[in-house]
Amino acid sequence: MNSNRPVYLKLRDQIAAAIIDGVYPEGAMLPSVRALAAEQGANPLTVAKAYQQFQNDGLVEVQRGVGMYVVHGAADRLRSAEREAFLREEWPEIRSRMARLGLSPAELAVAT
């Protein structure tokens, strides 16, 4: 990951991965802003900004005074978006590096 990315985007990526991995399944409540900020050693405003991105994207639903919940279909939508971003941003460099090193997909499959 790019170390120059803003902290709120790094947090957003961590939360997205947790949703995709089922740590926060559909219908689950996300940790409060304060709890996640304390856990991550981040400023609560930074966590709130990351959470706002999920709200803006319709991936979480806020129940006033209760908390923020992962909506139905969020993991699939995130997985699809992450896949597209990987293919667009990361895969071309990986493919290019594989070619420079003379690595084939079959060799990678055996190596894992």
N, C-alpha and C positions, 0 to 999 in steps of 0.2 A: 504494500500500500504506500501511497505517496505521503511522506512525512511532512510535506508542506500543506497538506489539506487542513482546513479548519477543524478544531476539536469537535464541534457539533456534528460535522459530517462523519468523523471517525466514530463518534458515539452512535450516530444513525446507522452506520454500517454494522456495528456490533449488535444493535438491537434488531436490525433486519435479519442478520444471521441467526440470532436466537429465535426469531419468529419462524424462519425457514426450517431450522433444526427442531422445532417443536418445543423449545424451552418455554415459549409463550404461545401455546396453541390458540386456535380460534376460540373466542369467548373468554380467554384468560385476561386477567387484569395485569397491566404492566406495573412495575414498581412505581411508587410515587416519585415525583421529581426529586424531592429531598433524599429519599432512600437511595436512588440510583446515583445521585451526585455524591453522596457519602461513600458509596461502594466504589465508585470510579475515581474518587478524588478530584471531582470536577465542580465547577461553579454551577449552582442550581439554574442560573439563567441559561447556561450553555446546554444543560439537559433539557430545559423547557424549549429551547430553540430546536433541538433534535426532535423532540416529541411533536412540535408544531409541524414539522415536515411530514410526519406520518398522518397527522390530522388533515393537512392540506391535500395529501394524496388519497384521502379516504380509506386509509388502512387501519385506523383506530377510531373509536367512538368514545366521546367523553360523556360521562354521566356526572353532571354537576354534583359536587359534594361527596362523590363516591370514588371515582377513579376513571382511568382510561383503559378501554378494553380492545383487544384485537378483533377486528371484524371478520366475518365469514369470507373466505377467499383471499385473505391477505397474504398467506404463505405462497399460494400459487401465483399471485400477481407479483410479489417480490421476487420469487424464483425466476419468473419470466423476464422481469426487468434486469435482474442480475445476469442472467444468461446473455441477454442482448448486449449489455454493457461489456461483459467479458469478451464476447466475439468481436465487438467493435473496437474496444480499447486495448485489451491485453493479448488476445490470441494472435494478432498479426506479428507482434514482437516475439512471442513464443515460437511461432511457426518459423520466423526468420532465424531465430537462434538455433532451432533444431536443424535447419538446413545448413547453417554455418558449421555445426558440430557433426553433421552427417548422421543425425539420429532419425530413425524411422518411428512411426507410431507403434509398430510391432515391438521394437526394442523398449519403448517406454512401458508398454503393457507388461512385459516380462519383468521390468525393473521394479514395478510397484508391488 
